[in-house]
Amino acid sequence: MLSMLVVTDRPIDQQSSFTSEGEHSSEAIDAIRLRHGFMPVGELLELTKTGNSVLDPYSTLVAQGVRIGRDNVIYPGVTILCDCVSACVLGGAGTPCGLPL
């Protein structure tokens, strides 16, 4: 199995994805993802059009600059980071998976 992590020095704050009523808002979740440089959930789901399987798009974080090929299986808990000076490419038929804690 393949695991990929490119570390950046970008700080992560403790923003909440809850609405004022205490419910999750998909717009709030996407706004937080975008603020930290990650693809919104809808963009992750678009990857399925090229044969990719994103098993849990809500626990999967992929940086906006990452290019993903075809027929990959992306398991829950995967985070793929890429800073602004690196090129991050995941080819085809790979299986990135989360690392155990």
N, C-alpha and C positions, 0 to 999 in steps of 0.2 A: 504494500500500500504506500501511497505517496502523501506526504504531508509537506506543506510549504508555508513558510512564515518569513516575511521580510519586515524587520522591525524599523519603526520610525521613532523620532523623538517627540511626536505630537502628543500633548497631554490629553487625557480623556477626563471630562468633567462628569459630574453626577446628575445630569439632566434627567428629568422624569418623562416618561411617555404616557402619563395618565392625564386625562382631561380634568377639569375642575370638579366634575362629578365622580371622579375616581375610576373612570373607565378608560381602557386603552383606546386610542384613536389611531387608525392606520396612517392618517396624515401626520400626526405627531411623531409616530415611529419613523416614518419616512423622513421627516424634517430633521430628526436627530441623526439618522444615518447619513443624510446628505451633509449636515454640518460637520461631521467627523470624516467625511470623504468616502463613505460607503455607498454602494448601490441601494436604491430603494427596493422594497420587496417586489414590486411589479417588474422591475428590471431583472431581478433574479429569475422570476417566473418566465420572462422572455427567453431565457437560456434553454428552456425546454423545446423551443421551436427548432433548435439545432441538435436535438437528440440528447441533450444533457438532462440529468435527473437531479433536481435539488430536493432532497428528501424532507427538509424542514427549512423553508426560506426565512422563517422568523428567528431561528437560532444561527443562521448562516450569515457571515459578514464578508463581503468581497469589495475591495477598494474599487473606486470608479475607474481607475486607469488600467485595471487588469483585463487582459484579453483571454477569453476561454474558448477553446476549440469545440469539437463535436464529441458526443457520446461519452461524456464524463459522468461519474456518479459523485455527487457532493453530499457527504453525510452531515447530520446535525452537529452543530458546535464548531464547524470549520470557520476559521478567520484567515483570509488571505489579504495581507497588507502590502502596500506598495507606496514608496515615497515618490515625490515629484521628480526625482532625477533617475529613477530606475525604470526598466521595462520589465513588466511581469506578464508572462505568457504561460498558460496552462494548455498544453496541446490536446490531443484527442485520446479518448479511451483511457483516461486516468481515473484514479480514485483517491482524492484528497480526503483525509479523515482527521477528526479531532485527536489531539494527544491526550492520553489519560493524565489526570492530575496526580 
